[in-house]
Amino acid sequence: MNNEQILELIQKTAQDKTISLHLFNQNLTTLPPTLFELSHLEELGLSGNQLTTLPPELAKLSQLKVLYLSHNQLTKLPKVICRLPQLKFLYLSHNQLTTLPSQIARLSELEALYVNGNKLTVLPSTISKLAELRVLILSDNQLKILPHNIKKLTHLEMIYLNDNRLTTLPPTICELSRLKRLFLSNNQLTRLPTECYKLSRLEKLTIFENPLSLEGEWFKLVEQPEKIINYFIQKELKDGFLKEKNYNIILSVVWWLVIIMAVLIMLP
């Protein structure tokens, strides 16, 4: 569509009181001012454009529940998005985001957050305040750690963390009692927290391409996560037992050496 056609579509949306407007793949670098007059709008599609930021006027669309911004040129999440109190679904995949603002906590109604294909290295601790979040897609970023207070996302059902740089997982992730899908492939994990046994509702677990001490056939048990988790729990217990046993052996040897030395010193 050319500019004239886009303006006509916005005008028609206003006249018909249509609750959704899609402007996908239009090479937009800015948004027409008349767009922000659509105060009734509940869904706005802006994916596949050339947007680098969003104007403060976006806050006028206070009824927005769904916002598509994937495949743009955002390097920072415009803080105006955090002023959309009704937002439930936010799509930010394949931008250039390196961080998320702490103000994201204001999106108290958010149910799904898609930020895969960005450059995130860390998550703000305030993400834990997204109490209604059910879906969190973080694949293909540069995350090395997760915040420990992630356990506060008590409604979370899916978390995709594949294709990051995670070397460990906080044990608190195992307190997400509603979690059904946990995708961890292509990271740097050497172990899973033994607390994972708490994930009683888990239906799918992927751990491909990690330096885990696991035979190949185990990786195929995507839909039988309890078997993988049980394996790691048993391995952790076994390794702990062996370490303790070796420690006790060393301690005994040292103790006898001390006794022998003491006896030798006391001999005339």
VEXGU-613546 format. One line per field, with one value per residue (C-alpha): residue number from 1; residue in three letters; x, y, z. Coordinates in steps of 0.25 Angstrom, whole numbers, padded with zeros to 4 digits. Example, Ala and Ser with C-alpha at 12.3 -4.5 7.8 and 13.67 -1.06 7.14 Angstrom:
// residues 2
num	c(1  2)
residu	c(Ala  Ser)
X	c(0049  0055)
Y	c(-0018  -0004)
Z	c(0031  0029)
This chain:
// residues 268
num	c(1  2  3  4  5  6  7  8  9  10  11  12  13  14  15  16  17  18  19  20  21  22  23  24  25  26  27  28  29  30  31  32  33  34  35  36  37  38  39  40  41  42  43  44  45  46  47  48  49  50  51  52  53  54  55  56  57  58  59  60  61  62  63  64  65  66  67  68  69  70  71  72  73  74  75  76  77  78  79  80  81  82  83  84  85  86  87  88  89  90  91  92  93  94  95  96  97  98  99  100  101  102  103  104  105  106  107  108  109  110  111  112  113  114  115  116  117  118  119  120  121  122  123  124  125  126  127  128  129  130  131  132  133  134  135  136  137  138  139  140  141  142  143  144  145  146  147  148  149  150  151  152  153  154  155  156  157  158  159  160  161  162  163  164  165  166  167  168  169  170  171  172  173  174  175  176  177  178  179  180  181  182  183  184  185  186  187  188  189  190  191  192  193  194  195  196  197  198  199  200  201  202  203  204  205  206  207  208  209  210  211  212  213  214  215  216  217  218  219  220  221  222  223  224  225  226  227  228  229  230  231  232  233  234  235  236  237  238  239  240  241  242  243  244  245  246  247  248  249  250  251  252  253  254  255  256  257  258  259  260  261  262  263  264  265  266  267  268)
residu	c(Met  Asn  Asn  Glu  Gln  Ile  Leu  Glu  Leu  Ile  Gln  Lys  Thr  Ala  Gln  Asp  Lys  Thr  Ile  Ser  Leu  His  Leu  Phe  Asn  Gln  Asn  Leu  Thr  Thr  Leu  Pro  Pro  Thr  Leu  Phe  Glu  Leu  Ser  His  Leu  Glu  Glu  Leu  Gly  Leu  Ser  Gly  Asn  Gln  Leu  Thr  Thr  Leu  Pro  Pro  Glu  Leu  Ala  Lys  Leu  Ser  Gln  Leu  Lys  Val  Leu  Tyr  Leu  Ser  His  Asn  Gln  Leu  Thr  Lys  Leu  Pro  Lys  Val  Ile  Cys  Arg  Leu  Pro  Gln  Leu  Lys  Phe  Leu  Tyr  Leu  Ser  His  Asn  Gln  Leu  Thr  Thr  Leu  Pro  Ser  Gln  Ile  Ala  Arg  Leu  Ser  Glu  Leu  Glu  Ala  Leu  Tyr  Val  Asn  Gly  Asn  Lys  Leu  Thr  Val  Leu  Pro  Ser  Thr  Ile  Ser  Lys  Leu  Ala  Glu  Leu  Arg  Val  Leu  Ile  Leu  Ser  Asp  Asn  Gln  Leu  Lys  Ile  Leu  Pro  His  Asn  Ile  Lys  Lys  Leu  Thr  His  Leu  Glu  Met  Ile  Tyr  Leu  Asn  Asp  Asn  Arg  Leu  Thr  Thr  Leu  Pro  Pro  Thr  Ile  Cys  Glu  Leu  Ser  Arg  Leu  Lys  Arg  Leu  Phe  Leu  Ser  Asn  Asn  Gln  Leu  Thr  Arg  Leu  Pro  Thr  Glu  Cys  Tyr  Lys  Leu  Ser  Arg  Leu  Glu  Lys  Leu  Thr  Ile  Phe  Glu  Asn  Pro  Leu  Ser  Leu  Glu  Gly  Glu  Trp  Phe  Lys  Leu  Val  Glu  Gln  Pro  Glu  Lys  Ile  Ile  Asn  Tyr  Phe  Ile  Gln  Lys  Glu  Leu  Lys  Asp  Gly  Phe  Leu  Lys  Glu  Lys  Asn  Tyr  Asn  Ile  Ile  Leu  Ser  Val  Val  Trp  Trp  Leu  Val  Ile  Ile  Met  Ala  Val  Leu  Ile  Met  Leu  Pro)
X	c(0000  0004  0003  -0011  -0016  -0011  -0018  -0031  -0030  -0028  -0040  -0049  -0044  -0049  -0062  -0066  -0060  -0052  -0044  -0032  -0023  -0012  0000  0009  0021  0019  0033  0028  0039  0028  0014  0003  -0003  -0017  -0014  -0014  -0028  -0033  -0035  -0044  -0034  -0031  -0021  -0010  -0001  0012  0022  0031  0034  0046  0042  0053  0044  0030  0024  0018  0004  0003  -0001  -0015  -0018  -0021  -0030  -0019  -0019  -0010  0002  0011  0025  0033  0043  0046  0058  0056  0069  0061  0047  0040  0035  0022  0018  0019  0007  -0003  -0010  -0019  -0008  -0008  0000  0013  0021  0035  0043  0054  0058  0071  0067  0079  0071  0056  0053  0049  0036  0031  0026  0014  0008  0001  -0009  0002  0000  0010  0023  0031  0045  0052  0063  0068  0081  0077  0088  0080  0066  0061  0057  0044  0040  0036  0024  0017  0008  -0002  0009  0007  0016  0031  0038  0053  0060  0071  0077  0090  0085  0095  0087  0073  0068  0065  0052  0047  0039  0029  0023  0014  0004  0016  0013  0023  0037  0046  0061  0068  0079  0085  0098  0092  0103  0093  0079  0074  0068  0056  0052  0047  0037  0028  0018  0009  0021  0017  0028  0043  0052  0067  0074  0087  0092  0104  0097  0105  0094  0080  0075  0071  0059  0053  0045  0036  0031  0020  0012  0024  0020  0032  0047  0058  0072  0079  0093  0097  0110  0102  0107  0095  0094  0088  0075  0072  0071  0059  0050  0045  0031  0035  0043  0041  0051  0061  0059  0060  0073  0080  0074  0080  0093  0094  0092  0102  0113  0110  0111  0124  0130  0127  0132  0145  0146  0144  0155  0165  0161  0164  0177  0182  0177  0185  0197  0196  0196  0208  0216  0212  0217  0230  0233  0230  0240  0254)
Y	c(0000  0014  0025  0030  0015  0014  0027  0022  0009  0017  0026  0013  0007  0019  0020  0005  0005  -0007  -0012  -0017  -0011  -0018  -0010  -0022  -0021  -0006  -0001  0009  0017  0026  0025  0034  0043  0040  0025  0031  0035  0021  0020  0008  0000  -0014  -0020  -0013  -0020  -0013  -0025  -0025  -0010  -0001  0005  0010  0016  0019  0033  0036  0038  0022  0023  0029  0015  0011  -0001  -0008  -0023  -0028  -0021  -0027  -0021  -0033  -0031  -0016  -0008  -0006  -0005  -0001  -0004  0009  0012  0017  0002  0001  0011  0002  -0004  -0014  -0020  -0036  -0040  -0033  -0038  -0032  -0044  -0041  -0027  -0022  -0021  -0022  -0020  -0018  -0006  -0008  -0001  -0014  -0017  -0008  -0017  -0024  -0031  -0037  -0051  -0054  -0047  -0051  -0045  -0057  -0053  -0041  -0038  -0038  -0042  -0040  -0039  -0028  -0033  -0026  -0036  -0044  -0034  -0039  -0047  -0052  -0056  -0070  -0070  -0065  -0067  -0063  -0072  -0067  -0057  -0055  -0058  -0064  -0064  -0063  -0055  -0063  -0056  -0063  -0072  -0061  -0063  -0073  -0074  -0077  -0089  -0088  -0083  -0084  -0082  -0089  -0083  -0074  -0075  -0080  -0088  -0091  -0089  -0083  -0094  -0085  -0088  -0101  -0094  -0090  -0101  -0098  -0100  -0109  -0106  -0103  -0102  -0101  -0106  -0100  -0094  -0097  -0105  -0115  -0119  -0117  -0113  -0125  -0117  -0120  -0131  -0120  -0118  -0128  -0122  -0122  -0128  -0124  -0122  -0120  -0120  -0123  -0117  -0115  -0120  -0130  -0144  -0151  -0162  -0158  -0166  -0158  -0145  -0151  -0152  -0138  -0142  -0150  -0140  -0147  -0158  -0148  -0140  -0153  -0157  -0144  -0145  -0159  -0155  -0143  -0152  -0162  -0152  -0146  -0159  -0163  -0149  -0151  -0165  -0161  -0150  -0159  -0169  -0157  -0153  -0167  -0168  -0154  -0158  -0171  -0164  -0154  -0165  -0172  -0159  -0157  -0171  -0170  -0157  -0163  -0175  -0174)
Z	c(0000  -0003  0008  0002  0003  0018  0021  0015  0023  0036  0032  0029  0042  0050  0042  0044  0058  0055  0067  0059  0049  0042  0035  0033  0023  0018  0020  0030  0037  0044  0048  0042  0053  0050  0055  0069  0068  0068  0083  0081  0075  0082  0072  0064  0054  0051  0048  0036  0036  0038  0051  0061  0071  0075  0078  0092  0085  0084  0099  0094  0089  0103  0099  0092  0096  0084  0078  0067  0066  0061  0050  0052  0055  0070  0078  0091  0095  0094  0108  0103  0101  0116  0117  0110  0122  0115  0107  0107  0096  0092  0079  0079  0071  0062  0066  0072  0086  0096  0109  0114  0122  0137  0134  0127  0141  0138  0128  0139  0129  0120  0117  0105  0102  0090  0089  0082  0072  0079  0086  0101  0111  0123  0128  0137  0151  0150  0139  0151  0154  0141  0149  0138  0129  0123  0111  0111  0098  0099  0089  0080  0090  0098  0112  0121  0134  0138  0150  0163  0165  0152  0162  0164  0150  0156  0144  0134  0125  0114  0114  0102  0105  0094  0086  0097  0106  0119  0127  0139  0143  0156  0165  0166  0152  0158  0166  0154  0157  0145  0135  0123  0113  0116  0104  0107  0094  0090  0102  0111  0122  0129  0139  0143  0156  0165  0169  0155  0161  0166  0151  0152  0141  0131  0117  0108  0111  0101  0104  0091  0088  0103  0109  0118  0122  0115  0105  0091  0093  0105  0097  0089  0101  0099  0103  0115  0123  0136  0131  0128  0141  0149  0142  0146  0160  0162  0155  0165  0177  0172  0169  0183  0189  0182  0186  0200  0200  0193  0204  0215  0209  0208  0222  0228  0221  0226  0240  0240  0234  0246  0256  0249  0249  0264  0267  0260  0267  0280  0277  0284)
